[in-house]
């Protein structure tokens, strides 16, 4: 049975969603068109700054290679992000719940965060060789501290009255964590995930540039050797697309796991 009111409510919602998607695409297309026209009018050399038509064509021309190396980079991003996010959330919970852990572990975490990550890459190469492990470790180090900070802030923001309610219901420590602490801190955790997962794409590409024979960073190195500027911009487009896709994946996961946050 069709409900007229429900159908009329769905139509405006659908049109709003289409407008949210179409509006940024139109602005982006207009920016690319302006870019193309200005380069044509100013007669800028291709090797200095390619027009959008040049690197968009390279996207089509090199689609198989870009897809292969892009998937390898995405895999490293997911491995490194997971390896840094899970310990970050766990330590953030520990710091939020224990004064002793905060005094002992938080300064150590700040010290690790202060280390210049890129300069660690040569050391990781010496220790682990030209494998995927240095990429995962360096990405995890970059991910760890932001996730720790956001997680600790989320667990600290829990209303103390909820703990009184849990104790009055004789809830166990696990049930308190599962039904009160984790759902209350989840918005802060997902906020940290959205920001950090985009940064990890850049980190992985930089490490691939330093030590790899695959991935988008490797393609950057090959394009630089050949002075292939359109290919460089095509790689930038692929890297940005990966970052946007992962950010939307985090947002979709939050909507699925936290339905009360959808509005």
C-alpha positions in Angstrom: 0.0 0.0 0.0 1.4 3.3 -1.1 1.3 6.2 1.4 1.1 9.6 -0.4 2.6 11.5 2.5 5.6 9.2 2.6 6.2 9.5 -1.2 6.0 13.3 -1.0 8.5 13.3 1.9 10.9 11.1 0.0 10.9 13.4 -3.1 12.3 16.5 -1.4 14.8 14.4 0.4 16.0 12.8 -2.8 16.2 16.2 -4.6 18.2 17.6 -1.7 20.7 14.7 -1.9 21.0 15.2 -5.7 21.6 18.9 -5.2 24.3 18.2 -2.6 26.1 16.0 -5.1 25.5 18.1 -8.2 26.5 21.5 -6.8 30.1 20.8 -5.9 30.5 18.9 -9.2 29.4 21.9 -11.1 31.7 24.2 -9.2 34.6 21.8 -9.8 33.8 21.6 -13.5 33.7 25.4 -13.8 37.1 25.6 -12.1 38.6 23.2 -14.5 37.2 25.1 -17.5 38.6 28.3 -16.1 42.0 26.6 -15.7 41.9 25.3 -19.2 41.0 28.7 -20.7 43.6 30.7 -18.7 46.4 28.3 -19.7 45.4 28.6 -23.4 45.3 32.4 -23.2 48.6 32.7 -21.4 50.3 30.0 -23.5 51.8 28.2 -20.5 54.2 25.3 -21.4 52.9 21.8 -20.8 55.8 20.8 -18.6 55.2 23.8 -16.3 51.5 23.4 -15.7 49.3 21.0 -17.8 45.7 21.9 -18.7 43.0 19.7 -17.3 42.4 18.1 -20.6 46.0 16.8 -20.7 46.0 15.1 -17.3 42.4 14.0 -17.5 43.4 12.2 -20.8 46.3 10.6 -19.0 43.9 9.3 -16.4 42.1 7.5 -19.3 45.3 6.5 -21.0 47.0 5.1 -17.9 43.8 3.9 -16.2 45.0 0.3 -15.7 48.4 1.3 -14.3 46.9 4.0 -12.1 44.2 1.6 -10.8 46.8 -1.1 -10.0 49.1 1.2 -8.1 46.2 3.1 -6.5 44.8 -0.1 -5.0 48.3 -1.0 -3.6 48.5 2.4 -2.0 45.0 2.1 -0.6 45.9 -1.2 0.9 48.9 0.3 2.7 46.8 3.2 3.9 44.2 0.8 5.4 46.9 -1.4 7.0 48.8 1.6 8.5 45.6 3.4 9.6 44.3 0.3 11.4 47.7 -0.3 13.0 47.7 3.2 14.4 44.0 3.8 15.1 43.3 0.7 17.3 46.2 1.3 19.8 45.4 5.1 19.7 41.8 4.4 20.8 42.8 1.9 23.4 45.4 4.2 24.9 43.0 7.1 24.8 40.5 5.1 26.8 43.2 4.2 29.3 44.4 7.8 29.7 40.9 9.1 30.1 40.1 6.6 32.8 43.4 6.6 34.8 45.3 9.6 36.1 48.4 7.4 36.5 48.3 6.3 32.9 47.9 10.0 31.8 50.9 11.0 33.8 53.1 8.1 32.6 51.9 7.5 29.0 50.7 10.8 27.6 54.2 12.5 27.8 55.7 9.4 26.0 53.0 9.7 23.3 53.7 13.4 22.8 57.4 12.6 22.5 56.7 10.0 19.8 54.4 12.5 18.0 57.2 15.1 18.1 59.6 12.9 16.2 60.1 14.0 12.6 58.4 11.1 10.9 60.0 11.4 7.4 63.5 11.3 8.9 62.5 8.0 10.5 62.1 6.4 7.0 65.9 5.8 6.4 66.1 4.1 9.8 63.1 1.9 9.1 64.7 1.0 5.8 67.9 -0.1 7.6 65.9 -2.1 10.1 63.2 -3.7 7.9 64.6 -3.4 4.4 62.6 -2.5 1.2 59.4 -4.1 2.3 55.9 -2.9 3.1 56.5 -2.9 6.8 58.2 0.6 6.9 55.1 2.1 5.2 52.8 0.5 7.7 54.9 1.6 10.7 55.3 5.2 9.6 51.6 5.5 8.7 50.7 4.0 12.0 52.9 6.5 13.9 51.2 9.4 12.1 47.7 8.0 12.8 48.3 7.1 16.4 48.5 10.4 18.2 45.5 12.2 16.7 43.4 9.1 17.4 44.6 9.0 20.9 43.8 12.7 21.5 40.3 12.5 20.0 39.5 9.2 21.8 40.6 10.5 25.2 38.5 13.7 24.6 35.5 11.5 23.8 35.8 9.3 26.8 36.3 12.2 29.1 33.2 13.9 27.8 30.9 11.2 29.1 28.2 12.4 31.5 29.1 11.2 35.0 25.5 10.5 35.7 25.6 7.7 33.2 28.1 5.9 35.5 25.7 6.2 38.4 22.9 4.8 36.3 25.2 1.8 35.3 26.1 1.1 38.9 22.5 1.3 40.0 21.7 -1.3 37.3 24.6 -3.5 38.5 26.2 -3.4 35.1 29.5 -5.1 34.6 32.6 -3.2 33.4 32.2 -4.7 29.9 28.6 -3.7 29.7 29.4 -0.2 30.9 32.0 0.1 28.2 29.9 -1.4 25.4 26.6 0.4 26.1 27.7 3.7 27.6 31.4 4.6 27.2 32.0 3.5 23.6 28.8 4.9 22.1 29.3 8.2 23.9 32.9 8.5 22.7 32.2 7.2 19.2 31.5 10.6 17.6 34.9 12.0 18.7 36.6 8.8 17.5 35.0 9.0 14.1 35.8 12.7 13.9 39.5 11.8 14.4 39.2 9.0 11.8 37.8 11.3 9.1 40.8 13.7 9.5 43.5 11.2 10.0 42.6 8.8 7.2 43.1 11.6 4.6 46.5 12.5 6.0 47.6 8.8 5.8 47.2 8.8 2.0 49.9 11.5 1.8 52.2 9.7 4.2 52.0 6.4 2.3 52.7 8.1 -1.0 55.7 9.9 0.4 57.1 6.7 1.8 56.5 4.9 -1.4 58.4 7.6 -3.1 61.4 7.0 -0.8 61.4 3.2 -0.9 59.1 1.2 -3.1 58.7 -0.4 -6.5 55.0 -0.1 -6.5 52.2 2.3 -5.5 51.4 5.9 -6.4 54.6 7.2 -4.8 56.6 4.9 -7.2 54.6 6.3 -10.1 55.5 9.9 -8.9 59.2 9.0 -9.1 58.9 7.6 -12.6 56.9 10.6 -13.8 59.5 13.0 -12.3 62.3 11.1 -14.1 60.5 11.4 -17.4 59.4 15.0 -16.7 55.8 13.8 -17.3 53.9 16.6 -15.7 50.4 15.5 -16.9 51.0 12.1 -15.3 52.0 13.8 -12.1 48.7 15.6 -12.0 46.9 12.5 -12.9 48.5 10.8 -9.9 47.4 13.7 -7.7 43.8 13.3 -8.9 44.0 9.6 -8.0 45.5 10.2 -4.6 42.9 12.9 -3.8 40.1 10.5 -4.9 41.4 7.8 -2.6 41.4 10.3 0.3 37.9 11.5 -0.5 36.6 7.9 -0.9 38.1 6.9 2.5 36.7 9.9 4.2 33.2 9.1 2.8 33.6 5.5 3.9 34.3 6.6 7.5 31.3 8.9 7.3 29.1 6.0 6.0 30.4 3.7 8.7 29.5 6.3 11.4 26.0 6.7 10.0 25.5 2.9 10.0 26.9 2.3 13.5 25.5 5.5 15.1 22.0 6.0 13.6 21.2 8.7 16.2 23.9 10.9 14.5 22.4 10.9 11.0 20.7 14.2 11.5 
